[in-house]
Amino acid sequence: MRNIILTFVMICGTPAAFASKARMNALQNAPQVYDFQWIFDNPNQMQFVKDQFVLEMGDGTSTSAPYKLGPNVPLLAETPALAAVSEPGAEGGFLMSNDSNVWGFYVGRRSGVTTQARRLFGFLGQENPVEVMYGTKGDLKFSGTVSYSNSDKKAAGKQNAFGTRLGVSTDVWEASLIVGLGSNAEIADLNGNGTKTDPLGVGITEAGMKYKGTFGAKLGGSYRAGDTYFYGAVYQDGFKVEGLPANFAPAALGGSPVADAEGNTEIAFTTIEVGAVETVKVDDGQFFYGASYVASNSDNKKVETSDNFKRSKTTLPFLLGMEVKATEWMQLRGSVKQPVLLGSSKTDEADAVTVDNATTIGLGASFTLNKWVLDTTLTGATNGHFDFATNTFANASLSYLF
């Protein structure tokens, strides 16, 4: 069995060395690769990546998981008003280990759900978050992280967020649990007359509004059978907002009611995903292909007629990609992803329709100089147009391998 795992690592090239958000963007979050960034979705990954110091740069509106909700929240992911949301993409931290333990520290990592849900209603997002990582090695490995964010802007409001990620793994299988332990925000009364302008311009002018995250958890697991990687996850999350205008129905969100007669709303959503990826060894790298089934839905528990938040969506995305060592100092990677065969989106009041045309391409490269690695992502590939002057280094990550 150990020979099988060793073979898989060799097939993946040097996945532990090239570990960054830029790399994952280029591979469109391919689930089978080992990468530092996967620690935030599966803490077991800290057991398999190299000791390193990493800096992440780039626009927070990139396609990386922390900033785009993807299929997790159909409404929020498809709401045009959110196109204006851009969170800073700066992050950084380190990971170190010895024969029996692994530990690390990270700053700047934000939850995509928390960030976009809060901003939709005018609340502060997570600010200056920190995350502590620790794991124990052995045949049975245990991994965990704790994250925290807190801020109080007297003129705008205050917020806090607290969560943990837990994992257990062997060289063949992994299981993980991510739990949100608290997420709260409040809008301040700027001048005592109860006015606060919403930054997205959806018409919210109520001060004293409160945001509270409801129970959020993600349970995931995976199994490596030779070159085939099987995985699955169940994700549940949500939030409440109190103090909105009565029967609030902003035009920017379609005009249907968001809040009840008391100015309250409660949104809940779930996602289930199962999939498999096959990896094929090529000269100095890997070629991979796979598919997953994703089913998600969201609901407004306070307003029965709210078409804004009552949505369901199913997709069957197919992913194929390649990552190869082009020279001694450069590695190239690329991927294409598209929903195939199955796929529909439905609101509460309308018939189901097929998902939009959504073929996307990711391109990237890594440059190595001694123990330094610079990972980059190229943008513009999703629409078929590319301009070298404006589309290079859309995301960049700099790592030093200890």
C-alpha positions as CSV (number, residue, x, y, z in Angstrom):
1,M,0.0,0.0,0.0
2,R,2.8,2.4,0.8
3,N,4.2,1.7,-2.7
4,I,0.9,2.8,-4.2
5,I,1.0,6.1,-2.3
6,L,4.6,6.6,-3.3
7,T,3.7,6.1,-6.9
8,F,0.9,8.6,-6.7
9,V,3.2,11.3,-5.2
10,M,5.6,10.7,-8.0
11,I,2.8,11.0,-10.6
12,C,1.9,14.4,-9.1
13,G,5.3,15.8,-9.9
14,T,6.3,17.8,-6.9
15,P,2.9,18.9,-5.5
16,A,4.2,19.8,-2.1
17,A,6.7,22.2,-3.5
18,F,4.3,24.1,-5.7
19,A,1.7,25.0,-3.2
20,S,-0.3,28.2,-3.6
21,K,-3.6,29.9,-4.4
22,A,-2.2,30.8,-7.9
23,R,-1.5,27.1,-8.5
24,M,-5.0,26.0,-7.4
25,N,-6.6,28.7,-9.6
26,A,-4.7,27.4,-12.6
27,L,-5.8,23.8,-11.8
28,Q,-9.3,25.0,-10.9
29,N,-9.1,23.5,-7.4
30,A,-8.4,20.0,-8.6
31,P,-9.2,17.9,-5.5
32,Q,-6.6,15.2,-5.8
33,V,-3.4,17.4,-5.6
34,Y,-1.5,18.1,-2.5
35,D,-1.3,21.8,-1.8
36,F,-0.9,24.2,1.1
37,Q,-4.1,26.0,0.1
38,W,-6.2,22.8,0.6
39,I,-5.4,23.0,4.3
40,F,-8.3,25.5,4.6
41,D,-10.7,23.0,3.1
42,N,-9.1,19.8,4.5
43,P,-6.6,20.3,7.4
44,N,-5.1,16.8,6.7
45,Q,-3.2,18.4,3.9
46,M,-0.7,19.9,6.4
47,Q,0.7,16.4,6.7
48,F,1.7,16.1,3.1
49,V,3.1,19.5,2.0
50,K,6.7,20.7,2.5
51,D,7.7,23.0,5.2
52,Q,7.5,26.5,3.8
53,F,6.9,30.2,4.1
54,V,4.3,31.5,1.6
55,L,2.9,34.9,0.5
56,E,-0.3,35.2,-1.5
57,M,-1.1,38.2,-3.7
58,G,-3.9,39.1,-6.1
59,D,-7.4,40.3,-6.5
60,G,-9.8,38.7,-4.0
61,T,-12.4,38.3,-6.7
62,S,-10.4,35.5,-8.2
63,T,-11.9,32.0,-8.7
64,S,-10.2,30.6,-5.7
65,A,-12.5,28.9,-3.1
66,P,-12.1,31.5,-0.3
67,Y,-13.5,34.3,-2.4
68,K,-16.1,32.8,-4.8
69,L,-18.9,30.8,-3.3
70,G,-19.3,28.6,-6.4
71,P,-22.1,26.1,-6.0
72,N,-22.3,26.5,-2.2
73,V,-24.9,29.3,-2.3
74,P,-26.8,29.5,-5.5
75,L,-28.3,32.9,-4.8
76,L,-25.2,34.7,-3.5
77,A,-23.0,33.2,-6.2
78,E,-25.3,34.5,-9.0
79,T,-26.4,37.8,-7.6
80,P,-25.2,40.6,-9.9
81,A,-24.8,43.1,-7.0
82,L,-21.9,40.9,-5.7
83,A,-19.9,41.6,-8.8
84,A,-18.8,44.8,-7.1
85,V,-17.4,43.0,-4.1
86,S,-13.7,42.8,-4.1
87,E,-11.9,41.6,-1.0
88,P,-8.1,42.0,-0.5
89,G,-6.3,38.9,-1.7
90,A,-3.2,39.3,0.5
91,E,-2.5,36.3,2.7
92,G,0.6,34.7,4.2
93,G,2.0,32.2,6.7
94,F,4.3,29.3,7.3
95,L,4.3,25.6,8.0
96,M,7.0,23.7,9.8
97,S,7.4,20.1,11.1
98,N,9.7,17.6,12.8
99,D,9.5,13.8,13.0
100,S,6.4,13.8,15.1
101,N,4.5,17.1,14.7
102,V,3.6,19.8,12.3
103,W,2.6,23.4,13.1
104,G,2.0,26.7,11.4
105,F,0.5,30.2,11.5
106,Y,-1.4,32.0,8.8
107,V,-2.9,35.5,8.4
108,G,-5.4,37.1,6.0
109,R,-7.6,34.0,5.3
110,R,-11.3,34.9,5.0
111,S,-14.4,32.8,4.6
112,G,-16.1,33.3,1.3
113,V,-19.5,32.8,2.7
114,T,-19.0,35.2,5.6
115,T,-17.4,37.8,3.5
116,Q,-20.0,37.9,0.7
117,A,-23.1,37.4,2.9
118,R,-22.1,40.2,5.2
119,R,-21.2,42.6,2.4
120,L,-24.5,41.9,0.7
121,F,-26.3,43.5,3.6
122,G,-23.7,46.2,4.4
123,F,-21.9,44.6,7.3
124,L,-18.1,44.5,7.9
125,G,-16.4,41.4,6.5
126,Q,-13.8,39.5,8.4
127,E,-10.8,41.8,9.2
128,N,-7.3,40.8,10.0
129,P,-8.0,37.1,10.6
130,V,-5.4,34.8,12.1
131,E,-5.2,31.0,12.0
132,V,-3.1,28.6,14.1
133,M,-2.3,25.1,12.8
134,Y,-1.1,21.9,14.5
135,G,-0.9,18.2,13.7
136,T,0.6,15.0,14.9
137,K,2.3,12.5,12.6
138,G,2.2,8.7,12.6
139,D,0.4,5.9,10.9
140,L,-2.8,7.7,12.0
141,K,-2.4,11.4,11.6
142,F,-4.4,14.1,13.4
143,S,-4.6,17.7,12.2
144,G,-6.4,20.8,13.4
145,T,-6.6,24.6,13.0
146,V,-8.3,27.4,14.9
147,S,-9.2,30.8,13.2
148,Y,-10.3,34.1,14.8
149,S,-11.2,37.6,13.6
150,N,-12.4,40.6,15.6
151,S,-12.7,44.3,14.9
152,D,-14.7,47.3,16.2
153,K,-15.0,50.3,13.8
154,K,-16.8,52.8,15.9
155,A,-18.1,54.7,12.9
156,A,-19.1,51.7,10.9
157,G,-19.8,48.8,13.2
158,K,-18.1,45.7,14.7
159,Q,-17.6,42.0,13.8
160,N,-16.1,38.8,15.0
161,A,-15.7,35.3,13.6
162,F,-14.4,32.1,15.1
163,G,-14.0,28.6,13.6
164,T,-12.0,25.3,13.7
165,R,-10.9,22.7,11.2
166,L,-10.3,19.1,12.3
167,G,-8.9,16.1,10.4
168,V,-7.7,12.5,10.7
169,S,-5.9,10.6,8.0
170,T,-3.7,7.8,6.9
171,D,-1.7,7.5,3.6
172,V,-4.8,6.2,1.9
173,W,-7.9,7.9,3.4
174,E,-8.8,11.2,5.0
175,A,-11.8,12.6,6.9
176,S,-12.3,16.2,7.9
177,L,-14.8,18.4,9.7
178,I,-14.9,22.2,9.5
179,V,-17.2,24.0,12.0
180,G,-18.0,27.7,12.3
181,L,-18.2,28.4,16.1
182,G,-19.5,32.0,15.8
183,S,-19.9,34.8,13.3
184,N,-21.5,38.1,14.3
185,A,-21.6,41.7,13.0
186,E,-23.5,44.8,13.8
187,I,-23.9,48.1,12.0
188,A,-23.3,51.2,14.0
189,D,-25.7,54.2,14.3
190,L,-23.5,56.8,12.8
191,N,-25.2,60.0,14.0
192,G,-28.0,58.8,16.3
193,N,-30.8,59.1,13.7
194,G,-30.7,55.5,12.5
195,T,-29.1,55.9,9.1
196,K,-26.5,53.8,7.4
197,T,-25.9,53.6,3.6
198,D,-25.4,50.1,2.2
199,P,-22.1,49.9,0.3
200,L,-23.7,47.8,-2.5
201,G,-26.5,50.3,-3.0
202,V,-29.4,47.9,-2.5
203,G,-31.4,50.4,-0.5
204,I,-30.6,49.5,3.2
205,T,-30.6,52.5,5.4
206,E,-31.2,51.0,8.8
207,A,-28.7,51.3,11.6
208,G,-28.5,48.9,14.5
209,M,-28.8,45.9,12.1
210,K,-27.3,42.7,13.4
211,Y,-25.9,39.7,11.5
212,K,-25.5,36.3,13.1
213,G,-24.1,33.2,11.4
214,T,-26.2,30.1,12.1
215,F,-24.8,26.6,12.4
216,G,-22.2,26.0,9.7
217,A,-20.2,22.7,9.1
218,K,-18.6,20.8,6.3
219,L,-17.9,17.1,6.6
220,G,-15.6,15.6,4.0
221,G,-13.8,12.4,3.1
222,S,-11.6,10.9,0.5
223,Y,-9.9,7.6,-0.5
224,R,-7.0,7.0,-2.8
225,A,-7.1,3.7,-4.8
226,G,-3.9,3.7,-6.8
227,D,-4.2,6.5,-9.3
228,T,-7.9,7.1,-8.7
229,Y,-9.0,9.6,-6.1
230,F,-12.6,9.4,-4.7
231,Y,-14.0,12.2,-2.6
232,G,-17.2,13.6,-1.1
233,A,-18.5,16.4,1.1
234,V,-21.6,17.7,2.8
235,Y,-21.8,21.4,3.6
236,Q,-24.4,23.3,5.5
237,D,-24.3,27.0,6.5
238,G,-26.5,30.0,6.9
239,F,-27.1,33.4,8.6
240,K,-29.7,35.7,10.1
241,V,-30.1,39.4,9.7
242,E,-32.2,41.5,12.1
243,G,-33.2,45.1,11.8
244,L,-33.9,45.4,8.0
245,P,-36.7,47.6,6.8
246,A,-40.0,45.8,7.0
247,N,-40.8,43.6,4.0
248,F,-37.5,44.7,2.5
249,A,-37.5,44.0,-1.3
250,P,-34.4,45.7,-3.0
251,A,-34.5,46.1,-6.7
252,A,-30.8,45.0,-6.9
253,L,-31.9,41.6,-5.7
254,G,-34.8,41.1,-8.0
255,G,-37.5,43.1,-6.2
256,S,-39.0,40.2,-4.3
257,P,-39.2,40.3,-0.5
258,V,-36.0,39.5,1.5
259,A,-37.3,40.3,5.0
260,D,-40.5,39.7,6.9
261,A,-42.8,42.3,8.4
262,E,-40.5,42.6,11.4
263,G,-37.4,43.3,9.2
264,N,-35.8,39.8,9.8
265,T,-34.4,37.3,7.4
266,E,-32.8,33.9,7.9
267,I,-31.0,32.2,5.0
268,A,-29.9,28.5,5.0
269,F,-28.1,26.5,2.3
270,T,-26.6,23.1,1.8
271,T,-24.3,21.5,-0.8
272,I,-23.5,17.8,-1.4
273,E,-20.7,16.8,-3.7
274,V,-19.3,13.4,-4.7
275,G,-16.6,12.8,-7.4
276,A,-13.6,11.0,-8.7
277,V,-10.4,12.0,-10.4
278,E,-8.0,9.7,-12.4
279,T,-4.3,10.7,-12.6
280,V,-2.0,9.6,-15.4
281,K,1.7,9.8,-15.2
282,V,3.4,11.7,-18.1
283,D,7.1,12.7,-18.5
284,D,8.0,15.0,-15.7
285,G,4.4,15.6,-14.6
286,Q,0.8,14.5,-14.5
287,F,-2.4,14.5,-16.6
288,F,-5.7,14.2,-14.8
289,Y,-9.4,14.0,-15.6
290,G,-12.5,13.5,-13.5
291,A,-16.1,14.6,-12.7
292,S,-18.3,15.3,-9.7
293,Y,-22.0,15.6,-9.0
294,V,-22.9,18.8,-7.1
295,A,-26.4,19.5,-5.7
296,S,-27.1,22.7,-3.8
297,N,-30.0,24.6,-2.5
298,S,-30.8,27.8,-0.5
299,D,-33.9,28.9,1.3
300,N,-35.3,31.9,3.1
301,K,-37.0,30.7,6.3
302,K,-38.7,34.0,7.1
303,V,-40.3,34.8,3.7
304,E,-42.2,32.1,1.9
305,T,-42.5,34.1,-1.3
306,S,-38.9,35.2,-1.5
307,D,-37.7,34.0,-4.9
308,N,-34.3,35.6,-4.1
309,F,-33.2,32.9,-1.7
310,K,-35.3,29.9,-2.7
311,R,-33.1,28.3,-5.3
312,S,-31.7,24.8,-6.2
313,K,-29.0,23.8,-8.6
314,T,-27.4,20.6,-9.8
315,T,-24.3,20.3,-12.0
316,L,-22.0,17.6,-13.2
317,P,-18.7,19.5,-13.8
318,F,-16.0,17.7,-15.8
319,L,-12.4,18.7,-15.2
320,L,-9.2,17.8,-17.0
321,G,-5.8,19.3,-16.7
322,M,-2.1,18.8,-16.9
323,E,0.9,19.9,-14.8
324,V,4.5,19.3,-16.2
325,K,8.0,20.4,-15.6
326,A,9.0,22.4,-18.7
327,T,12.6,23.2,-17.7
328,E,14.7,22.8,-14.6
329,W,13.4,26.2,-13.4
330,M,9.8,26.4,-14.8
331,Q,6.7,24.3,-14.4
332,L,3.6,24.8,-16.6
333,R,0.0,23.9,-15.8
334,G,-3.4,24.3,-17.3
335,S,-7.0,23.0,-16.9
336,V,-10.4,23.2,-18.5
337,K,-13.7,22.7,-16.6
338,Q,-17.3,22.5,-17.9
339,P,-20.7,21.2,-16.7
340,V,-21.7,18.2,-18.9
341,L,-24.9,16.2,-19.5
342,L,-26.8,16.9,-16.2
343,G,-27.2,20.4,-14.9
344,S,-30.2,22.6,-14.0
345,S,-31.0,25.7,-11.9
346,K,-34.5,26.4,-10.4
347,T,-36.1,29.2,-8.4
348,D,-39.1,28.6,-6.2
349,E,-41.6,30.1,-8.6
350,A,-40.1,29.1,-12.0
351,D,-39.4,25.9,-13.9
352,A,-36.0,24.4,-13.9
353,V,-33.6,25.6,-16.7
354,T,-30.3,24.2,-17.8
355,V,-27.2,25.8,-16.4
356,D,-25.5,28.6,-18.4
357,N,-22.6,28.0,-20.8
358,A,-19.7,27.7,-18.4
359,T,-16.5,26.4,-20.0
360,T,-13.5,27.9,-18.1
361,I,-9.8,27.5,-18.6
362,G,-7.0,28.0,-16.1
363,L,-3.4,28.6,-17.0
364,G,-0.4,29.1,-14.8
365,A,3.3,28.7,-14.3
366,S,5.9,28.2,-11.5
367,F,9.4,29.6,-11.5
368,T,12.1,28.1,-9.2
369,L,15.3,29.8,-8.0
370,N,17.1,27.7,-5.4
371,K,14.5,27.3,-2.6
372,W,12.3,30.2,-3.8
373,V,9.2,29.4,-5.9
374,L,7.1,32.0,-7.7
375,D,3.6,30.7,-8.8
376,T,1.5,32.8,-11.2
377,T,-1.9,32.6,-12.8
378,L,-2.9,34.0,-16.2
379,T,-6.4,35.5,-16.5
380,G,-8.5,36.2,-19.6
381,A,-8.6,32.5,-20.5
382,T,-12.3,32.0,-19.7
383,N,-13.4,34.1,-22.7
384,G,-10.8,33.0,-25.2
385,H,-9.0,36.4,-25.3
386,F,-5.6,37.0,-23.8
387,D,-3.4,40.1,-23.6
388,F,0.1,39.5,-22.2
389,A,0.3,43.1,-20.9
390,T,-2.8,42.9,-18.7
391,N,-3.5,39.2,-18.1
392,T,-0.2,37.9,-16.6
393,F,0.4,37.6,-12.9
394,A,-3.3,37.9,-12.0
395,N,-2.5,36.0,-8.9
396,A,1.0,35.5,-7.6
397,S,2.4,33.4,-4.8
398,L,5.9,33.4,-3.4
399,S,7.1,30.5,-1.4
400,Y,10.4,29.7,0.3
401,L,10.9,25.9,1.0
402,F,12.7,25.3,4.3
